[in-house]
Amino acid sequence: MQLPMSLRTGRLTLRQLTAADLPVLVREIGRWEVAQWLIHVPHPYSMADAEGWLAITCARRGTGTLLHLVAVPDGGAEMIGAIGLDMAAGGEGEAELGYWLSPASWGQGLGTEMAQAMVACGFRDVGLSAIEAAVDPMNHASNNVLKKAGFRIVRVDPLHPRGLRGGPAPANIHRITRTAFEANHDHA
């Protein structure tokens, strides 16, 4: 499967992570107000972590199991966030959506814009049948982003693995199916 190299939204270019992005990645993911919501990201976040992530994104793109793109605003030079579909995390034809946005970009609808573009890509270009996302119930902004992108909470997992954040904790499990997406979008 050929994964897209980039996507465009109304205000953003979503493109592949490059070595030039790594200092910004370290700075932004290193902010506790971002890292506290990310399950699988170490904190503090080092340049070695970023270099490892770049290698993972390149290798997994090559196998068709990860579509990871960084968000750059129109007229901007630095990434302001990232979003990805992990096709290895779900069942056959499914993926897990993950994303983050730098605090300076919060409250502007950019997270929703990223999520909507990636969901459309997942169904139209990648051929997925469903996409899920796990979100801390206290992360109201992220829960709202997913709702605006067409996801519905299908369950609350009381013991979701928290990765590097410690023991299991509750997570809202959001899901959108291809059928639901197509019912709400012109797919001509």
C-alpha positions as CSV (number, residue, x, y, z in Angstrom):
1,M,0.0,0.0,0.0
2,Q,1.3,3.4,-0.9
3,L,0.8,5.9,2.0
4,P,0.5,9.6,1.1
5,M,3.6,11.7,1.6
6,S,1.5,14.8,2.7
7,L,-2.0,16.1,3.1
8,R,-3.4,19.6,2.9
9,T,-6.2,21.2,5.1
10,G,-7.6,24.7,5.0
11,R,-4.7,26.0,7.1
12,L,-2.1,23.3,7.4
13,T,0.3,21.1,5.5
14,L,0.6,17.7,7.0
15,R,4.0,16.2,5.9
16,Q,6.5,13.7,6.9
17,L,8.8,14.2,9.9
18,T,12.4,15.1,9.0
19,A,15.6,15.4,10.9
20,A,15.2,19.2,10.7
21,D,12.0,19.0,12.8
22,L,13.6,17.2,15.7
23,P,14.6,20.2,17.9
24,V,11.0,21.5,17.7
25,L,9.7,18.0,18.4
26,V,11.9,17.7,21.5
27,R,10.9,21.2,22.7
28,E,7.1,20.7,22.2
29,I,6.8,17.1,23.4
30,G,9.0,18.1,26.3
31,R,6.3,20.4,27.6
32,W,4.5,18.7,30.4
33,E,1.2,20.2,29.3
34,V,1.6,18.2,26.1
35,A,3.3,15.1,27.4
36,Q,0.8,14.5,30.3
37,W,-1.8,13.4,27.7
38,L,0.4,11.2,25.6
39,I,0.4,7.6,26.7
40,H,3.4,6.2,24.8
41,V,5.8,9.1,24.9
42,P,8.6,9.4,27.5
43,H,9.0,12.5,29.7
44,P,11.3,14.2,29.7
45,Y,11.8,13.8,26.0
46,S,15.3,13.8,24.6
47,M,17.0,14.2,21.3
48,A,17.8,10.5,21.4
49,D,14.0,9.8,21.8
50,A,13.3,12.1,18.8
51,E,15.9,10.4,16.6
52,G,14.5,7.0,17.6
53,W,11.0,8.1,16.7
54,L,12.2,9.4,13.3
55,A,13.8,6.0,12.6
56,I,10.5,4.2,13.6
57,T,8.3,6.5,11.5
58,C,10.5,5.9,8.4
59,A,10.7,2.1,8.9
60,R,7.0,1.6,9.6
61,R,6.0,3.9,6.7
62,G,8.0,1.5,4.5
63,T,6.0,-1.5,5.8
64,G,2.7,0.3,5.5
65,T,1.9,0.1,9.2
66,L,2.2,3.7,10.2
67,L,1.2,7.0,8.6
68,H,2.7,9.7,10.7
69,L,2.7,13.4,9.6
70,V,3.7,16.7,11.2
71,A,1.5,19.8,11.0
72,V,3.0,23.0,9.6
73,P,0.7,26.1,9.4
74,D,0.4,28.0,6.2
75,G,3.2,30.6,6.1
76,G,4.9,28.9,9.0
77,A,8.3,27.1,9.1
78,E,8.0,25.0,12.3
79,M,5.8,22.1,13.0
80,I,3.1,22.7,15.6
81,G,2.0,19.2,16.1
82,A,1.7,15.7,14.7
83,I,-0.9,13.1,13.9
84,G,-0.7,9.5,12.9
85,L,-2.6,6.3,12.1
86,D,-1.1,3.1,13.5
87,M,-2.3,0.2,11.4
88,A,-0.5,-2.3,13.6
89,A,-2.5,-1.3,16.7
90,G,-6.0,-2.3,15.4
91,G,-7.5,-5.4,13.9
92,E,-7.5,-6.1,10.2
93,G,-8.4,-3.0,8.3
94,E,-8.4,-0.9,11.4
95,A,-6.0,1.7,12.9
96,E,-5.5,3.8,16.0
97,L,-5.4,7.5,15.7
98,G,-2.9,9.6,17.8
99,Y,-2.1,13.2,17.8
100,W,-0.7,16.2,19.7
101,L,-0.6,19.9,19.2
102,S,1.7,22.6,20.7
103,P,0.0,24.7,23.4
104,A,0.5,27.9,21.4
105,S,-1.9,26.3,18.8
106,W,-4.6,25.2,21.2
107,G,-8.1,26.5,20.9
108,Q,-7.9,27.4,17.2
109,G,-9.6,24.3,15.7
110,L,-6.3,23.0,14.3
111,G,-6.5,19.7,16.1
112,T,-9.9,19.1,14.6
113,E,-8.6,20.1,11.2
114,M,-5.8,17.6,11.5
115,A,-8.0,14.8,12.8
116,Q,-10.6,15.3,10.0
117,A,-7.9,15.2,7.3
118,M,-6.3,12.1,8.7
119,V,-9.7,10.3,9.1
120,A,-10.6,11.1,5.5
121,C,-7.2,9.8,4.4
122,G,-7.6,6.7,6.4
123,F,-10.8,5.8,4.8
124,R,-10.3,7.1,1.3
125,D,-6.6,6.6,0.7
126,V,-5.6,3.8,3.1
127,G,-8.8,1.8,2.8
128,L,-9.5,1.4,6.5
129,S,-12.8,0.1,7.8
130,A,-12.6,1.7,11.3
131,I,-10.4,4.0,13.3
132,E,-10.2,4.2,17.1
133,A,-8.5,6.5,19.6
134,A,-8.0,6.3,23.3
135,V,-8.2,9.5,25.3
136,D,-7.9,10.3,29.0
137,P,-11.5,11.3,30.2
138,M,-10.0,14.5,31.7
139,N,-8.6,15.6,28.4
140,H,-11.7,17.5,27.4
141,A,-10.1,19.3,24.4
142,S,-9.0,16.0,22.8
143,N,-12.4,14.3,23.5
144,N,-14.0,17.3,21.7
145,V,-11.6,17.1,18.8
146,L,-12.7,13.5,18.2
147,K,-16.4,14.3,18.5
148,K,-16.0,17.0,15.9
149,A,-14.2,14.6,13.6
150,G,-17.1,12.2,13.8
151,F,-16.0,9.8,16.4
152,R,-18.3,8.4,19.1
153,I,-17.3,7.0,22.5
154,V,-18.0,3.3,22.3
155,R,-16.7,2.4,25.8
156,V,-14.7,3.5,28.8
157,D,-11.8,1.2,29.4
158,P,-11.3,1.4,33.2
159,L,-7.8,-0.3,33.0
160,H,-6.3,1.1,29.8
161,P,-2.5,0.7,29.7
162,R,-0.8,4.0,30.5
163,G,2.5,3.1,29.0
164,L,5.2,5.3,30.5
165,R,2.7,7.2,32.7
166,G,2.4,4.4,35.2
167,G,-0.3,1.8,35.9
168,P,-3.6,1.3,34.1
169,A,-6.1,4.2,34.2
170,P,-9.4,5.0,32.6
171,A,-9.6,6.0,28.9
172,N,-12.5,6.9,26.6
173,I,-12.3,4.7,23.6
174,H,-13.6,6.6,20.5
175,R,-14.4,4.9,17.2
176,I,-15.5,5.9,13.7
177,T,-16.4,3.4,11.0
178,R,-16.1,3.9,7.3
179,T,-19.9,3.6,7.1
180,A,-20.4,6.4,9.5
181,F,-17.8,8.5,7.8
182,E,-19.3,8.0,4.4
183,A,-22.8,8.7,5.7
184,N,-21.6,12.2,6.7
185,H,-19.3,13.1,3.8
186,D,-19.6,13.5,0.1
187,H,-17.4,10.8,-1.3
188,A,-18.0,11.5,-4.9
